[in-house]
Amino acid sequence: MEDEENIEEELLLVESQLNGLQDKIKTLLDQQEELYERQAQLKAMLEISKTSRDASNSAPSVALEDWSGKFSWDSQADDTRFNVFGISSYRSNQREIINSIMSGKDVLVIMAAGGGKSLCYQLPAVLRDGITLVVSPLLSLIQDQVMGLAALGIPAHMLTSTTNKEIEKFIYKALEKGEGELKILYVTPEKISKSKRFMSKLEKCHHAGRLSLVAIDEAHCCSQWGHDFRPDYKNLGILKIQFPSVPMIALTATATSKVQMDLIEMLHIPRSVKFVSTVNRPNLFYRVYEKSSVGKVVIDEIANFISESYPNNESGIVYCFSRKECEQVCRPYNTEMLSFQLFAGHMI
Ligand SMILES: Nc1ncnc2c1ncn2[C@@H]1O[C@H](COP(=O)(O)OP(=O)(O)OP(=O)(O)O)[C@@H](O)[C@H]1O
């Protein structure tokens, strides 16, 4: 009896020591994983730093290769452009940009608003095996893009604060295990800088060779010299450090030379091929009128201007400072000749 008690006592002691050891082993394994991760980051940083030194000692980053030549993916790209995107021909620089991305280069694109930047990464995203990650600053822009891609039959999703749990699970499975159909994943920059869980799934996706391209939309947001600096964009440099072999395309409509240099440095893409298209839009122009000091007269003038300039039932937009002003402009002019609809942040 006494023997049994002693054995039980010792058993409890051994079990408690084992539990203690297991905790220590888990802590050590976690430490080991963190160190491996840091080791990989440091090696990549060293590599990038050497490449960047070599690049600044040699040629500028502007394209020397002929990106409009023939490439093995030409016919597949033409087929996808026409049959998936419904676009009959490329606009200026689109083909060259797509070819350089398909060749595995990092690319910087400066192209006017509405110039067709999205196709430059969406088409390679469809052509390349795996998942393309797109970082974009605004939820509304992202929603718009995802809806547009879904309408074309391209499997695209967004992972943002508004994504429901089921879709989030689907996305994580696609990243981690390659399950389900996902070609293009949109995230906000906050996801990259704030979600360790997301970054770890992305790491697994990359490790399995399934991260095909990284696109940074509105890339000028990286630079404090730009007009729209977003602090979370500053952390996007981590993407090139973690995934040095994955091509990156950075796109913007406006970037001065200083902003361009800044974002090349911040995104760690010193050897990027740069494409600059004209930002001049001849169909857009300003005209300044002196306005009356009487509110009603101003509204009359707006209505007259619209009726005279656009007599054929065309559509246009009148911007006001407030919702109240929008109502003041709309109310008297919903006549047979003119029809105003109010838009104030949301449709009324
Ligand atoms: N080669 C093309 N031919 C005809 N239409 C095109 C072509 N490329 C793009 N488009 C269309 O032009 C429109 C604008 O394209 P997109 O939204 O990609 O512009 P963007 O450069 O991203 O503009 P923003 O800077 O405002 O986001 C879209 O409707 C797109 O389908």
The ligand as an SDF file (V2000), in Angstrom:
LIG
                    3D

 31 33  0  0  0  0  0  0  0  0999 V2000
   -6.1440   48.1190  -74.4860 N   0  0  0  0  0  0  0  0  0  0  0  0
   -7.3380   48.5500  -74.0920 C   0  0  0  0  0  0  0  0  0  0  0  0
   -8.3130   48.7950  -74.9970 N   0  0  0  0  0  0  0  0  0  0  0  0
   -9.5370   49.2320  -74.6130 C   0  0  0  0  0  0  0  0  0  0  0  0
   -9.8950   49.4320  -73.3180 N   0  0  0  0  0  0  0  0  0  0  0  0
   -8.9510   49.1940  -72.3830 C   0  0  0  0  0  0  0  0  0  0  0  0
   -7.6380   48.7550  -72.7160 C   0  0  0  0  0  0  0  0  0  0  0  0
   -6.9340   48.6030  -71.5590 N   0  0  0  0  0  0  0  0  0  0  0  0
   -7.7640   48.9540  -70.5600 C   0  0  0  0  0  0  0  0  0  0  0  0
   -8.9620   49.3160  -71.0490 N   0  0  0  0  0  0  0  0  0  0  0  0
  -10.1370   49.7990  -70.3020 C   0  0  0  0  0  0  0  0  0  0  0  0
   -9.8420   51.1070  -69.8490 O   0  0  0  0  0  0  0  0  0  0  0  0
  -10.5330   51.3600  -68.6220 C   0  0  0  0  0  0  0  0  0  0  0  0
   -9.5560   51.9270  -67.5990 C   0  0  0  0  0  0  0  0  0  0  0  0
   -8.6270   50.9340  -67.2800 O   0  0  0  0  0  0  0  0  0  0  0  0
   -8.0150   50.8210  -65.8120 P   0  0  0  0  0  0  0  0  0  0  0  0
   -9.0990   50.8460  -64.7900 O   0  0  0  0  0  0  0  0  0  0  0  0
   -7.0900   49.7000  -65.8070 O   0  0  0  0  0  0  0  0  0  0  0  0
   -7.2420   52.1870  -65.7440 O   0  0  0  0  0  0  0  0  0  0  0  0
   -6.1940   52.6380  -64.6750 P   0  0  0  0  0  0  0  0  0  0  0  0
   -5.0090   53.0700  -65.4340 O   0  0  0  0  0  0  0  0  0  0  0  0
   -6.0440   51.5960  -63.6300 O   0  0  0  0  0  0  0  0  0  0  0  0
   -6.9390   53.8940  -64.0740 O   0  0  0  0  0  0  0  0  0  0  0  0
   -6.8750   54.5080  -62.5860 P   0  0  0  0  0  0  0  0  0  0  0  0
   -5.5290   55.1310  -62.4400 O   0  0  0  0  0  0  0  0  0  0  0  0
   -7.9910   55.5040  -62.6260 O   0  0  0  0  0  0  0  0  0  0  0  0
   -7.1200   53.3770  -61.6410 O   0  0  0  0  0  0  0  0  0  0  0  0
  -11.1520   50.0410  -68.2010 C   0  0  0  0  0  0  0  0  0  0  0  0
  -12.5070   50.0560  -68.5560 O   0  0  0  0  0  0  0  0  0  0  0  0
  -10.4130   49.0100  -69.0450 C   0  0  0  0  0  0  0  0  0  0  0  0
  -11.2120   47.8700  -69.3330 O   0  0  0  0  0  0  0  0  0  0  0  0
  1  2  1  0
  2  3  1  0
  2  7  2  0
  3  4  2  0
  4  5  1  0
  5  6  2  0
  6  7  1  0
  6 10  1  0
  7  8  1  0
  8  9  2  0
  9 10  1  0
 10 11  1  0
 11 12  1  0
 11 30  1  0
 12 13  1  0
 13 14  1  0
 13 28  1  0
 14 15  1  0
 15 16  1  0
 16 17  2  0
 16 18  1  0
 16 19  1  0
 19 20  1  0
 20 21  2  0
 20 22  1  0
 20 23  1  0
 23 24  1  0
 24 25  2  0
 24 26  1  0
 24 27  1  0
 28 29  1  0
 28 30  1  0
 30 31  1  0
M  END
$$$$
